[in-house]
Amino acid sequence: MVFAILRALARATRRDLGTFGSFKVNNFFFFVATLMYGALNSGLPPRSAYPFLLLLGVLLLFPLSSDPLSRIPPSRLALWPLGAASRLVLRAVSPALSPVLWLTVFLMLKSAPALAAAFVALAIAAQVAMAAGHGLARRTPRWNPIRFLPRLPGRAGQLVRNNLRAMLCVLDVYVAALLGAAGCLYRLLTRDPEPAAYPILAMLVALALSTYAQGLFSLDGGPGATRYRLLPLRGWQILAAKDAAYLAILLVLVLPLSPLPGLTFGLTTLSIGHFPSVALRLPQRRWRFTGGRAWLGAAQVLIGFTLAFAEAHGGLVYLFVAAAGCTASVAWCGRRWELRFRRS
């Protein structure tokens, strides 16, 4: 029984590693990997990617450091015929399935015991923080900051609010927020900041959010699709509500930097992301990085950077082009959504 549970946990951990961050298809990971590859090919150390890797490493501590045994629902674990000795074995062996332990062993083999110890300490702190946060949320749910989002007016106001809450449960938003905060600090603390850096920083913020545009319905699940069928809203209105939540978060993050290039990038990624959002049901878990299709991500990055750079140097016409593309995409994909889900 114990070995069967451990095998199931190993499969769940392997599957989780393949989907939680979707390293191969997350646009921001793809961007960092491209930076490192280009630096290595030019014979230079990939120092340009170090800040992004440090940022991602801090955020990855939370999903990676979770206890593998916590994947088993407590009610199911209580029903299994396991004695005290079997439960003790599970508790003792299950940490060996944690990626944090694998990374620690790798660092130790690379003769970096100090770095390994620091990483383990941070992982333990992350587990303590997560346990404290879950306990606080259970005991005093009204203190959950996501619950404080204000009620929005209009027929789709509550739908926009619900999508805002969903977006705040994926790690892409926090990468974008940290990039935006770094840009604000650069603007405030640097004696002679370079104005040309602001559009670049805004594009990086939009890039960090771009993969989420491929899975706008991924966090809704089956019950969410049922609720959408019952709402007196057209398909384009449901997509527009999701876009409004996406663009609202993006606007808040790029407003202190350069909002127009950032919004141009965001509208472009939404124009492309509507199609897989409606046609596919990409798996996504909360408090993980979002994942999408690699070729669609490449199109988002390439076209998004092209139009955003053009807007920064050529004027508002490129923002209008991105907005027109997003509007046409909403209308087309909204109709496809109705044909697919209203009749199912």
Number of C-alpha atoms within 10 A of each C-alpha: 10 12 10 9 14 17 12 13 19 17 13 16 20 13 11 16 15 13 21 22 22 20 18 16 20 25 27 27 19 17 18 19 17 13 16 19 14 14 16 13 10 10 8 11 14 17 13 13 17 14 11 16 15 11 14 19 13 13 19 19 20 20 23 22 21 21 17 21 20 11 11 14 9 10 8 8 13 10 8 9 9 14 9 8 9 14 14 11 12 17 14 10 14 17 17 14 19 18 20 22 18 13 14 19 15 14 17 15 11 10 11 13 15 11 13 21 14 12 20 18 12 16 22 17 15 21 19 13 13 16 13 12 13 14 12 14 14 12 10 10 12 12 12 13 10 15 12 10 11 10 12 12 10 9 12 18 15 15 22 25 22 19 20 20 17 20 23 15 17 20 24 27 24 20 22 25 20 14 22 24 17 13 21 19 11 17 18 11 9 10 8 9 12 10 11 10 14 23 22 20 22 29 27 22 30 33 27 24 30 32 28 27 28 28 25 24 25 21 19 17 12 10 8 12 13 14 10 17 16 9 12 10 12 17 23 21 17 19 23 20 21 25 22 18 21 24 19 14 18 26 20 13 25 29 15 15 26 21 20 22 31 34 26 28 33 29 30 30 30 31 25 22 26 25 21 19 22 23 13 14 15 19 15 23 16 16 19 21 30 30 27 27 18 16 10 19 25 16 15 26 23 14 17 29 23 15 22 28 20 17 24 21 12 12 14 14 12 21 24 14 16 25 19 15 16 23 17 14 20 23 17 15 22 22 15 17 22 16 12 12 14 15 8 8
